Amino acid sequence: MKKISILSLHLGYGGIEKSIVSLANVLCEKYKVEIATCYRLYDNCVFPLDKRVKVKYLNDKTIVPNHEALRGALKSRNIIKIIKEGFFAMKVLRHRKSGMVNYLKKCDSDVIISTRDIFNFWSAMYGRDEALKIGWEHNHFHDNIKYANKIIDSAKNLDYLVLVSAELQEYYKKNMKGNKCMCIYIPNCIDSMPPKKSSLTAKRLISVGRLSPEKGFLDLLRVYHILYKKYPDWKLDIIGDGKEKELLEEYIKVHHMEKFVKLHGFQNKDYIDKVMQDSSIYLMTSHTESFGIVLIEAMSHGLPCLAMDSAEGAREIITSGYNGYLIKNRNYEAMVKKIGDLIRNKEERLKLGDNARKSVEKYTSEAVGKEWFALIEESGVYE
């Protein structure tokens, strides 16, 4: 049985970490799977992990990033604190490198999957020559050519670079010609399909994600501020937590929307699934989105999805008029109109919802697992 090592920064909350756990749960059906992770942020992995997957923590609990403490020291302009936190930050980075490099030097795995650009470099440099080396890039470079070039440089000596969208595969394939590395498109997957889809009868709108600027939740509230005056029976649920929470709370209060918008905070998958089952339309106002796994999760519940077309991942998943709508140029009024059309037309909601659920079939763990198995076995399907 082949052994697979997945290199991870940590196993705390995050989109990349969730994808790592989902992949490990798929791969352990056929292989021995080990996740090597630099930081132990929590006692255990925060996402459900198959008991067959081994987790190897490369540093103890004291070696964790101190971003907040360092930012606080810089903000306070306390020289002693700045020096103290700066030295600790350098210590953390030294341990991150030494822990992962030592792991790779001793690693006897047949396949090494690296999930960060720095891990790509170390995997190519220190991983054993016989191992199949795969880079797995989750982020869209968003026209940041410097970042894209860093990924290209980090992956050039790997065997494969897996991209989570066809758009990214096309870009990197074009810009990595002449390198050893082959660029492959394999999407992320959902863990399971809900047994039933939403009835789409509840007068509820839903959005899920990290409450940070790039996710555009303030724009969502601006859209809803226009919408709820026309359709006051339709409520908005926002699930997630983050640094913009207080800003969103203030906007809701100032615009007297407390009875119409509910901020649920961070919730587990079961909770999110339940709210999605009781919703009728999914909304995304992200400025950027590398893949948009939450769209697939919403579609698995049979929800029609609306998103701003600035979110690259949404463009990969939503086909306007088939399973949802893409809104051009971040036009609030256009989004309000489309939501209103769906509110008034239940038959259209049901049609889009049925198509949305069909769209998810290629993103199931079974379908995506087959692509990873083919790649790991180097079956030639990508020749």
N, C-alpha and C positions, 0 to 999 in steps of 0.2 A: 504494500500500500504506500502510495506516495505521501510525502510529508510537505505541507504548505506552511510557510511563515508569512504572516501579514504584519508589516511594520506600522505601528500606530504612535501618534504623539501622546494620546491619553484615551481613556474610555469613559469620559464624562459626556455631558450634553453637547451635542453638535451634529450637524448634518453629515459630515465626513465620518464621524464616529458611529452614527446610526447605520450608515452604509457599510462600514467595516463589519459591524456585528451581523447585519443581514447577510453579507457575503459569507462570513465564517459559518453561519448556520446552514447555508446552502452547501458549501464545500465539504463540510464534515460528514455529509451523507456518503461520500466516496473516498475521502482522504483523511489523514491525520492533520489537524489544523491547530496551529499555535499563533496567538497574537502576542507580539513583543511590543510592549508599550513603555514609553520613556517616563511618564509621570503617573503617579497613583493619586488622583484627585479625590477619589472616594474608595471606600473599603472594597466595593465590588463594582462591576460594570453596571451602568445605569439602565441599559437596555437588556431585554431578555436574551440571554446567551445560552445556546445549547450546551449541556453539561459535558459533551464530548470535546468541546473546544478548550484547549489549554491556554491560560493567560500567564505570561511571564512578565512581571514588573521589573524593569531594569534599574530602578532607583527606589529608595525608601520614601516614605510619606513626607519627609522633610524637604525633599528636593522637588519643589513645584514652582512654577512661574510666579513672580511677584509684581505683575504689571500694575495692579491697583495701588499697591504700596509705593512703587516707584513714581507713579503719576502723582500720588498724594504728596510725596516728598518734593517733587519738582514744583508742584503748585504752591506749596508752603514756603519754598525757597530756603528750606532748612538745610544748610550745607552738610551738617553731620548726618542727617537722615538720607540725604541724596547720596553721600559717599557710601553709607552702610547698605542702602538698597541697591546701589549700583554694583558694589562688589558681590552682593548675593545674586544679582541677576547674571553676572558673569560666571559665578559658580554653577548656577543652574544650567547655563549653556554648555559649560565644560562637562558636566555630568551627563547632559543629554547626548553629547557626542561620544564620550568615552563609553557610556552604557551601550549605545547602539552599535558602535564600532566593535567593541568586544563581543557583543552578541553575534554579529555577522561573521567575525573571524572564526567563531566556534560553531556556527550554524551548519547543520548537516542536512537541511531541507532540500528537497528536489526543486521546489519553486519558492521564489521570494517575491512578494508583492509589496511594493513601497507606495506609501500614500501621501508623501510630501516631497517637494523638490530636493530638499537636503538629503532625504533618505534615498532618493534616486542616485545621487552622487556616491553616497556611502555604499549602497548595494552594489553598484558597478565596480567600485574600488576594492571593497573588502569581502564581498560575497564570493563563495567558491566558484571557480570557473565552470564547473559542471552544472550548476543550478540554472534553471530557467528564470530570468529576471524580468519582472513586469512592473512598469510604473503605472500608477492609477491616478489620473488627474481629474479632480472634481470641480475645480474652479474655472469659470470663464474669465478670460483676461480683460474683457470689457474695453477693448481698444488700447489697453496698456501694453504696448509692444515690448517694453522693457521686461515686464513680467512674462510675457509669452516667450521671449528669447531665453529667459532664465530656465523655463521649463524645457525648452528645446536643448539647451546646453546640458541640463541635468539628466536628460533621458537618452542622449545620443549613443551611449554605450550599453543601453539595456537591449533586451530582445524585443520587447513590445512596450508600447505606451497605449493604455486603454483610456479612451475618452468617453464621457457620459452623454455626448450629443453628436449627431452626424455633422453638425456645423463645425464643431471643434475638431473632429476627425479630419474633415476636409482641409481646414486651415493648417493643422500640424503636419498632415501628410504632404501638403504642398511645400511647407517650409523645412521639412526634414529629409528631403530627397538627398540621396547620397550617404545618409547615415545608416548604421547597422539596424537601428530601431524601426519596427513596423508599427504604424498607427492603426488602432482597432477601435471601432465603436461598439460598446456594450452599455446599454442604459442601466441605471439603477433599478431596483425592484421593490415591490411591496411584499411584505411578509406573507400576507394571505388575503384572499378575497372575502369580503363580508358575506354571510350566508344569504342575505337579502338586501335589496336596495331600498332607498328612501321612497316613501310614497309621494314625496314632493308636494304635500298638501299643507304643511306647516308654514306659517307666514314668518319665516326666519331666514336671514342671510348669515353666512359664516365666513370667517377668515382665520387662518392659523399661521403662526410664525413668531420669530424673534422680534421683539419690539425695539427695532433699531432703525436708523434713518434709511438705509438702503431698501428696507422692506416696505416703505411708503405707507405706513398705517395712518399717518397724519393726513395724507391725501385721501385715504379711504374714508376717514371721518368727514372730510370736506365733501366728498361725493355723497355720503349718507346724509349730511346736513341739508343738501338740496333734495334728496330723495324722500326723506321721512315726512317732509311737509306735504308731499303729494300722496304718500302711502304710509300714514302713521301706524297702521296695523302691523307693518312689517318691521320686525326688530332685528338688530345686528348683534351677533356674538363674535367676540375676538378672543382667541385662545393663544396665550403666549406671555412671555415676560421679557424684560430687557430695560435698557437705560432710558427709553423714551416713555416708560409707563406714566410717570408723573406729568409729562407734557400732554399725553393723550387724555389723562384724567382731567387736567385743567381745561383742555379744549371741550370735552364733554360737558363739564360744569358751566363754562362760560356760555355755551350755546344751548344750555338747558335740555340736554339729551340724556339725562341720567335714567329716565324711564324707558328709553329706547335702545340704549347701547349697554351691553354687559361685557366688562373685561374679566375674563375667567382666570387670568394668570396662567402659570405653567401647569399643565395637566398631563396625565399618562395617556397611553394609547386607548385604553378602554373608555376613558372619559371622553376623549376626542371622538371616538367612533360613535358613542351614544349621541353626542350633540350633532354630529353629521347626519345620523339617521333621522334626527328631528329637524333637519334643515331642508331648504328647497333650492338654494342657489349658492355657489361658492364664488367668492370675490378675491382677486389678488391685485394689489396695486404696487408690487415691487418695482423699484427702478431697475434692478438687475436680478437675475436668477440663473444660476448655472444649470440647474436641471429642473427643479420644481417637483420634487417627490410628493409634496403635499397636494399638488394638483391631481396626481395619479391616485392618491389615497381618497380624495374627494370624489373622483370619477368612479372609483370602485364602489362607492355608495350610490352611484347613479345620479350624482349632482351635476347639472350643467355648470360650466366654469367660465367666468369672465376674468380677463387679465389685461393689463397694459402691455402693449407689444414691445415695450422697452425691456421687458424681462425675457432674455434670450431663451431660457428654459421653457417658458410658456409657449414660445413660437414652435418649439419642438413637439409639444404635446397637444396644443389646442388647434383644431381646424375650424375656423370661423364658419358658423352655420351648420356644422356637423355635430360637434360635441360641446360647443360653447362659442365664445366670441373673443377676439383680440381687438382691443381698443387702440387706435392709432394716436400717436402724438400726445399721449397722456391727457386726452381730452375728457375733462370731468363730465361735461354735458352729454357727450356721446355715450359715456358709460351709464349715466343716469337713464338715458333714453333706452338703452338695451336692457338694463335691469327692469325698467318699467314695462317694456314689451313682454318680458318673461313673466312678470308679476300678473299681467292681465291675461296672458295666454297660457293656461295650464297645459294644453295639448302640445304646445311648442316646448315647454319645460320637459314634459315626459319624453318627447321624441329625442331631444338633445341628451337627456339623462340616460336613455337606453343606449344611444350611440357612445356616450361617455364610458359606460360600463364595458361595452364591447372593445373600446380603445385600450382598455387596461390589460387585455389578454396577453399582449406582448411584453408586459412589464411584470408578470407574475414571477415568483421565485423559480418555478419550474422552467418557464421559457428562458429567463435570463441565466439560470443555472446551466442549461444546455450549452449556451454560448461560452460560458466560462470553462465548462468541462472540455469543450472542443479546443479552446485556446490552450489550456493546460496540457492536454494530450497532444497538442500540435498536430491536429488531424488533417490539416491542409485546407480547411474550409475557407481560410483567409488568404490563400495563395493568389 
